[in-house]
Amino acid sequence: MSGHSKWNNIKRKKEKTDGAKAKIFTKIGRELAVAVKEGGGPDPASNSRLKDCIAKAKAANVPNDNIDRIIKKAAGDGDTTKYEDITYEGYGPSGVAVIVETLTDNRNRTAADVRHYFDKFGGNLGTTGCVSFLFEKKGVIVIEKEGRDEDRVMEDCLEAGASDFQADEDVFEVYTEADDFSAVREALEDKGYEFVSAEIEMVPSTYTTLADEDTATKMQRLLDALEDNDDVQNVWHNWDNPDAESEE
């Protein structure tokens, strides 16, 4: 299972400007609010969806005060904004499979924006199910490698219930079945681990390489445009970009 393409995307996000960081905080804040309203209230002990979102927020370095404020606001009567969870599927340049997960309060606006991005950068929006069969929903936990013994980390992860473990150049990537994600993450937290990221992801079963530089540039611009949109929560794709390291 190849995860390096995803990890490079994480690094790109981590190293972006403060403005981009604020955008990431906004997206996670929206996710927290929806988790409170639809997952069963403001108590993470009884709301597993919220518990997972809080872990994701902390991995993204969202301050605890921000997290608490968002949860309190979402639990109050004053916040009447309703977000709809809509997933779009399509093809980037040269048939790269792309899944776009959104939380929106205006589905017409979001659909128009997403379609525009695909059209502008040489892709096309498809129908539901057109590419999702190329992905598998997995829990993915990323742990900083520095100062840790690989054998010990692997043993802890497998003992916690992980289904796969990989050592990258800078990090350990821990994969779980989607249903086991929360339990594995909590078991590792109990062992004192902190995470670079921890969330349910759509992991590709096959990857597509773009040999042409112009096509690769269009693909990157498509991803950047999608991720820059406030309604877009996650963008999953099967582009295997060997140049991602050098671009950072």
C-alpha atoms as one frame of an Amber mdcrd trajectory, in Angstrom:
protein
   0.000   0.000   0.000   1.527   3.302  -1.037   0.923   6.270   1.209   3.771
   8.609   0.301   1.663  10.711  -2.063  -0.746  11.509   0.769   2.083  12.264
   3.195   3.591  14.763   0.758   0.232  16.522   0.622   0.223  16.740   4.423
   3.694  18.262   4.388   2.661  20.814   1.787  -0.263  21.844   3.981   1.892
  22.030   7.116   4.451  24.255   5.435   2.057  26.745   3.870   1.549  30.310
   5.085  -0.384  31.385   8.157  -3.251  32.334   5.849  -3.490  28.775   4.613
  -3.274  27.541   8.201  -6.226  29.754   9.116  -8.181  28.200   6.234  -7.415
  24.706   7.539  -8.611  25.786  11.004 -11.848  27.080   9.433 -12.475  23.781
   7.636 -11.878  21.733  10.782 -14.086  24.148  12.724 -16.935  23.490  10.306
 -16.383  19.751  10.724 -16.465  20.081  14.525 -19.723  22.044  14.381 -21.386
  19.428  12.189 -20.135  16.650  14.479 -21.765  18.349  17.471 -25.101  18.822
  15.687 -25.302  15.485  13.899 -23.142  13.189  16.012 -25.002  13.476  19.285
 -24.120  16.651  21.173 -21.097  18.427  22.637 -19.726  15.625  24.846 -16.991
  13.632  23.060 -17.433  10.810  25.580 -20.832  10.031  24.048 -20.195  11.425
  20.557 -17.565   9.337  18.764 -17.740  11.501  15.632 -16.871  14.575  17.689
 -14.107  12.683  19.486 -12.501  11.816  16.131 -12.834  15.443  14.964 -11.178
  16.755  18.118  -8.251  14.381  17.564  -7.957  15.607  13.975  -8.076  19.228
  15.149  -5.347  18.679  17.739  -3.133  16.922  15.168  -3.540  20.032  12.972
  -2.466  22.216  15.934  -5.828  23.913  16.360  -5.656  25.584  19.818  -7.781
  24.006  22.548  -9.544  27.347  23.160 -10.677  27.405  19.522 -11.951  23.830
  19.748 -13.907  24.556  22.950 -15.386  27.757  21.521 -16.572  26.035  18.323
 -18.170  23.181  20.284 -19.991  25.570  22.648 -21.254  27.711  19.760 -22.496
  24.675  17.825 -24.263  23.327  20.917 -26.095  26.642  21.514 -29.358  27.770
  19.975 -27.797  30.784  18.262 -25.970  28.843  15.550 -28.610  27.993  12.941
 -26.295  27.348   9.978 -27.006  23.974   8.421 -24.302  22.253   6.408 -24.923
  19.511   3.883 -22.403  16.723   3.371 -21.926  16.258  -0.412 -19.250  14.207
  -2.167 -18.257  14.797  -5.788 -16.286  12.419  -8.005 -14.455  13.155 -11.193
 -11.342  12.894 -13.310  -8.363  15.202 -13.353  -6.081  15.568 -16.378  -5.216
  12.215 -18.024  -7.874  10.426 -15.998  -6.521  10.914 -12.460  -9.279   9.838
 -10.059 -10.453  12.606  -7.719 -12.921  12.555  -4.810 -14.022  15.876  -3.308
 -15.748  15.882   0.098 -17.649  19.063   0.959 -19.680  20.592   3.776 -21.827
  23.332   2.325 -24.709  25.636   3.217 -25.393  26.246  -0.491 -25.212  23.149
  -2.702 -25.760  25.088  -5.941 -22.787  27.363  -5.270 -20.526  24.464  -4.322
 -21.516  22.296  -7.292 -20.877  25.199  -9.683 -17.480  25.920  -8.106 -16.331
  22.289  -8.196 -17.468  21.828 -11.802 -15.677  25.048 -12.793 -12.376  23.854
 -11.290 -12.525  20.513 -13.108 -13.365  22.200 -16.422 -10.720  24.919 -16.032
  -7.830  22.537 -15.360  -8.460  19.831 -17.941 -10.608  17.424 -15.965 -14.298
  16.617 -15.835 -16.810  16.073 -13.089 -18.283  12.566 -13.130 -21.243  10.782
 -11.594 -21.457   9.282  -8.121 -19.462   6.039  -8.015 -17.379   6.735 -11.109
 -14.052   6.631  -9.221 -14.815   5.721  -5.603 -14.394   2.012  -6.403 -10.674
   2.791  -6.859 -10.389   3.838  -3.200 -10.800   2.131   0.152 -11.872   3.923
   3.316  -9.098   3.517   5.899  -8.023   5.072   9.160  -4.627   6.711   8.664
  -2.480   7.839  11.584   0.829   9.598  10.929   3.481   9.684  13.675   6.708
  11.714  13.632   9.653   9.363  13.163  12.377  11.398  14.853  13.625   9.956
  18.134  11.466   6.829  17.985  12.484   3.198  17.640  10.776   1.691  14.587
  10.381  -1.820  16.023   8.839  -0.482  19.222   6.414   1.800  17.356   5.386
  -1.005  15.003   4.816  -3.344  17.950   2.689  -0.737  19.738   0.640  -0.043
  16.609  -0.056  -3.686  15.765  -0.854  -4.372  19.419  -3.355  -1.479  19.284
  -5.108  -3.163  16.339  -3.565  -1.509  13.278  -3.883  -3.433  10.003  -0.726
  -2.099   8.340   2.401  -0.157   9.301   4.910   1.647   7.075   8.040   3.649
   7.747   8.529   6.648   5.452  11.597   8.883   5.397  10.230  11.248   8.068
   7.194   9.505   9.539   5.481   6.253  10.412   2.178   5.668   8.624  -0.309
   3.519  10.507  -3.343   2.102   8.692  -6.491   0.742  10.314  -9.833  -0.582
   9.148 -12.314   2.311   9.165 -14.363   0.777  11.992 -11.235   0.244  14.131
  -9.804   3.745  13.687 -11.094   5.341  16.901 -10.055   2.402  19.088  -6.554
   2.227  17.585  -6.059   5.990  17.858  -7.164   6.019  21.496  -4.929   3.053
  22.339  -1.929   4.879  20.870  -2.883   8.100  22.678  -2.942   6.111  25.929
   0.624   4.990  25.159   1.666   8.647  24.884   1.792   9.038  21.110   1.073
  12.366  19.415   0.084  12.521  15.758   1.012  14.573  12.721  -2.436  13.683
  11.400  -5.161  11.229  12.332  -8.294  10.794  10.252 -10.380   8.531   8.058
  -9.056   8.773   4.491  -9.895   7.428   1.055  -6.769   5.431   0.179  -6.250
   4.600  -3.522  -5.807   0.970  -4.573  -3.884   2.036  -7.704  -1.963   5.180
  -8.600  -1.668   7.206 -11.816   1.617   8.798 -12.902   1.650  11.924 -15.063
   4.739  11.968 -17.268   3.941  15.244 -19.026   4.980  18.375 -17.101   2.107
  20.505 -18.403  -0.439  17.875 -17.371   1.135  17.599 -13.912   0.978  21.397
 -13.521  -2.734  21.397 -14.399  -3.355  18.586 -11.915  -1.606  20.497  -9.130
  -3.584  23.636  -9.950  -6.827  21.649  -9.810  -5.923  20.313  -6.356  -4.888
  23.769  -5.118  -8.129  25.345  -6.376 -10.262  22.670  -4.724  -8.401  22.821
  -1.403  -8.597  26.617  -1.384 -12.411  26.518  -1.490 -13.985  26.992   1.953
 -16.726  24.424   1.249 -14.230  21.663   0.412 -13.191  19.555   3.399 -11.048
  16.886   1.783  -9.647  16.087  -1.645  -8.546  12.496  -2.296  -6.812  11.440
  -5.501  -4.655   8.689  -6.971  -1.973  10.880  -8.542   1.448   9.448  -7.726
   3.571  12.600  -7.858   7.293  11.754  -7.582   8.207  15.453  -7.681   6.180
  16.386  -4.594   9.263  16.192  -2.362  11.264  18.649  -4.454   8.321  21.041
  -4.821   8.311  21.605  -1.082
